């Protein structure tokens, strides 16, 4: 009987410890999600982009994209965080719209990877760095 009680105690203690660790790790990500996100009209100083890397495309992808009459353009909605992170990335538009799904997917993945490498000074509100939602547009020059 004592062995069973000790085993149950160990299982309960382990569960409580795991729940605590999980709660702590989620606290940081929840704090970031709960952080207020501003628009350009709400900040006293807008984001200053320092570097905007181009998407890295394979030769095969460039050759496939060159069959279309215009340089592909991808527009993203992103949140630029005070800690320098680019989060909440959503694809807003892809031009040309008639790209096959596999090309659009590859182009989108490369563009999102480039967006994560964006370097910027955060937006400011009342002399404090804040998160700001912005559009990022990537025109991929293949010609």
N, C-alpha and C positions, 0 to 999 in steps of 0.2 A: 504494500500500500504506500509506504514512504517513497519507494522508487517511482511510482506513478505520479505522486504529488510533486516530486522534484522535477520529473520530466515535464509535467504540465507547467510548473513554475518557469522552467527554462524556456519553454516554447512561448509563454506569455511575455517574458522579459525580452526575448529576441524580437517578437512582434512589435513590442512597444519601441525598442531601439530602432528597428527598421522604419517604423512609421515616423519617428522623430527625425531621422536622417533624411527621409523622403520629404518631409515638411520643410526642413531647412533648405534643401536644394531647390524646392519649388518656390520658396520665399523670394529668392533673388529674381527668378524669371517672372513671378507674379508682380513683383515691385516694378519691373520694367514694363510689363503689360499695363499696369495701373497708372503709370506715369502719364501725365497729361501731354497730349500731342497738339502742337499749335500749327496754325497756318501762317503764311507769310504776312498776312494782315494783322496778326495778333502779337508778333514779336517786335522788339525794339531794334534788333539787328538780325538780318537774315544769315543763313548758312553761307559760308565762304568755301567754295570748292577749291582745294589745293592741287589735287590731281585726279583725273578721271581716266583710268586705264581702258584701253580698247578691248573688246572681246577677242579672245584668241580662237581663231577658226582653223580647222584642218584644211589642207589643200583640196581634199575631196569635197568638203562643204563649200568652199569658195567656188570651185568648178561648178557644182550643182546650182549655186545661187546666181552664177553669171549668166545662166540661161534666161533670167528674168530681166526686164527692161530697165529696172531702176535699182538703186542701192537699197538694200533692206533697211528698214527703220523699226526699232522697237522702242515703245514708250512704256516706262515703268512708273508705278506709284510706289514710293518707298518712305520709310521713316528714318530720318537721320538722328541718331541718339547723341546725347551730350558726351557719352563715353567713346564716341568715334565709330560705333557700330551702325551698319545699315541693316534694318530689319523690316518686317512686314512687307516684303516685296510682292507686288502684284503686277502682272502684265496687263497693261491698259489697251495697247494696240500694237499690231504687227502689220507692216506694209512691205511688200504687197500682200494683200489679204488672201490671194490664191496660192500661197505657198503650200506644198504638200505637208502633211502633218509631221513627217519625220524631219524635214528640213526646218520647219517652224520650231519643233521641239529642240533640235540641236542648236539652232540659233538662239533660242530663248535661254537654254542652259548656259551657253557661253556668255551671254549678256548678263545674266544674273550673277555668274561667277565674277565677271568684271565689276559689277555694281558693288559686290561685297568688298572689293579692294579700293573703293573710293576713299580718298583722304580729304578731310574737311575740318573747318573750324565750326563748332556748333552754333546754332541760333542762340540769341540772347534775349531774355525778357527780364526787365528790371535788374540788370547786371548779373543774372544767373543763367548758366547754360541750360537750354531746354531742348526737348525733342520737337522736330518739325517734319511735317509731311510735305514731300516735294515730288515733282515729276522729274524723271531722268529720261532723256531721249538719246538713244544710241543710233547713229547712222553708220552703217557698215559699208565702207568704201571698198567695193570689189572691182571697180573698173579703173 
